[in-house]
Amino acid sequence: LVEGNNAFTRTMLGEPEQPLGLALVAGDDASLLSSLHAAGWQRADKVNLENILRLIRQGMDYTRAPLAPAFWNGRINDFALEKPVQSDRGPAILTLRLWRTAYRVGGKPVYVGIAREYEGIQWGLLHRVSPDVDAATENLVHSFKLKGQVQQQCRLHLVDPMVGEYLMGARFFSRGELWLLDLAGAPGIGLPCGTPSTSP
C-alpha cells in the first residue's frame, strides 16, 4: 500500500514532501465523513476568489478556509478537512488531507492521509504550518478516540525519521510513523501491524 516513493506526498513540482501519517479503514466515503464530522472536523471550502478574499479578511478566524492541494500517487487529495483547536501557542487549525485507495481490509476501503497544524497567517494569505507533523497526527487520532470511534489502532515504521521542506520553504520534521485506525469495526478486520498502540 505505502512503501518506497509511495510513502511520501509530493509537491506540485513532483518533489517528495511530507510522508503519509495515517491509514484509515472505514465503511465508505459517507461513513468516513460522518465519523470526522462527529469528531469535530469540517470540510474545507472550495478555492475561489470569494473564499480567498474571506481568508485575507478573517485570517485564522476562517476555520474552513480553502487548503492548498497535496499530491499522492499522482493524484490530488480527495478530501480536505479542518478542525479548530486551542494549542499551547493559542488558536490553531488542524488540517487533514485524505486519498481513497484501491485497498481493502476485511472488505472495507482504506484511505490514507496527512495531518498538519496551522498556527497563524503569513503574508496576509498563507497559513503558517507547525513543523511537528507527528503532533498534528496524534491530535487527529485523539479526536477520534474522544468520540469512541476507534475500534483498533496501531503504529508502524514507514520511513526513517526526517526533516523536510514544503514547497514554500517551511520546514517540518517527522518520526516516519504511520498510524493505522479501524473506524469500521467490522468482524474479521485485523490491522497489518504488530502490537496495538495504546497512545495518544
N, C-alpha and C positions, 0 to 999 in steps of 0.2 A: 504493500500500500504506500508506505513512505520510506524511502531509503535513497542513499546517494544524493544526486542533484534534486530528486523529487522531494527531499526533506525540507527544501527551502522555498519560500515565496521569492518572487522576483520583481524588480523594478520595471517601469515602462520600457527601459532600455535593455531589459533581459539580464541584468546583473543579479546575482544571488543577494538576497536581503535577509529577512527575518525567518528563522526556522519555524516550522509548524509547532504549535504548543499544545494542541488538543485534538482528539478524535472522539466524536460523539456517536453513539448508537441510539437512534430514535425511531418511532413508528413510521413517520413520513414527514414531509415538509410542514404540514399543518400542526402535527403534534409537537414537533420541534419548536416551532414559533410560539405555540401555546405555552410550552414549558418556559421558554425565555421570557415571555410576557409576564407569566406568574412570578418569575424571579426578579422582575423589575426592569427588564430590558425592553427597548422600543426600537422600531425600525427607523433607520436614518432617513431623512428626507432626500429627495432626488436633487441632483446637481442641476441647478438652473440659475438664471440671473437673479430672480427674486430671492431665492434662498441664500445665494452668495451675499447679496446686499444685506439680508437679515443677519447673517453671521458677522458682517462688518459692524453693524449697529449694536448687536446684542452680545457678541463675544461668547464667553463661557456660559452665559445665561441661556443660550440657544443650545439646548441639550439634545436636539435631534438634528443637528447641523449635518449637511452632506459630508460624507467621508471620501477621502481620496481612494481610488481603487487600488487593490493589490492583486497580484497575479500568481497563480499556482498551476502547475501542469499545463501551461499555455492558455489558461482561462482566467478571466476576471472573476472576482468573488461573486457568489450567487446571492449572498445576504450580507447586509451591513446593519449592525445594531449598536445601541448606546445605552449606557446606564449612568446617571449622575450619582456621584458618591462624595463623601467627605474624607479627604486624606489628611495626613499629618501636616501637610502644607496648605490645606484649605480646600475649597471646592475643586473637584476633578470630574472627569468623564471617562469611564471605562468604555472601550470600543471593542467590537468583535466583528471579524470578517470570516465568513464561512463559505465552504465549497461543497457541493454534492460530489460524491464519488460513485464509482460503479461497484463498490464492495458492499458485502452484507455480512452480518454476524447474526446467527440464529434467524436468518430470513429477514432481518431488519436492516435498513440502509445505514451506511456510515458516512458521516460528514467530518471534514477536517477544517481547522481554523487557526487563527492567530488573535491574540488579545493585546491591546495597548492601553496605556492610560494617558489621557491628555490633561496637562496640568496648567495650561494657560494659552494665551494667544500671542503670536509674534507677527510683526509687520502688519497688524490690523486684520489679518485674514487667515494665516496658517496656524494650526494648533501646535503647541509645544509639547513634545512627547517625552514622557518619563523614560529614562534609559533602562529601567528594570522591567523587562517584559515578563519575567517569571512571576513577579508580584502581581502584575495585571492578570495573568492566567490563574493564579491561585485565588484572587478575588472573584474571578468569574466562577470557579469551582465552588467557592464558598456561597455564592449567591444561589446556586442550585441546591446546595446542601441545607441552607436555611429553610427551604420550602419542602425538604424531604423528597426531592426528585431523583436523587442519585441512587440507583439500585445496586450498582457495583462501580468501583473505581480502582485504578492503579496507575502507576507511572512507569515508564520505561526509558532507557537511554536511547536517544535518537541521533544526536550529533555531539561532537566534543564541545565542551564549554568554549564560548567565543565572545568576542567583541565585534560588532558590525556597525554598519553605517547605512542610514536611509538615503533615498535619492537626493534629498535636500541638504544632506550633510550632518544631520543629527545622529548621534551615536547611541547604541544600545548594547546591553550585554545579556547573555542567556547561558543557563547551565546545560542547555541542549536536551532537556527532558520533554517527553510527550505525555500528557495526561490522557487516559482513556476512561471515558464515562459511559455507563449504560443508563440511559434515561427511559428505555423501553420496558425493561423488567419482564421481558417475555421468557417463558420457560426454555431452558436449554442454552441460553446465552452464556458463553464463557469468554471473558476478555483474554486476549492473547498475550498476557504477561504474567509474571510470577506472583509474588506475594502481594495481596491487595494493599493499597496505601491507606493510611489512617489519618492523613492530614491533607489540606489545612483544616 
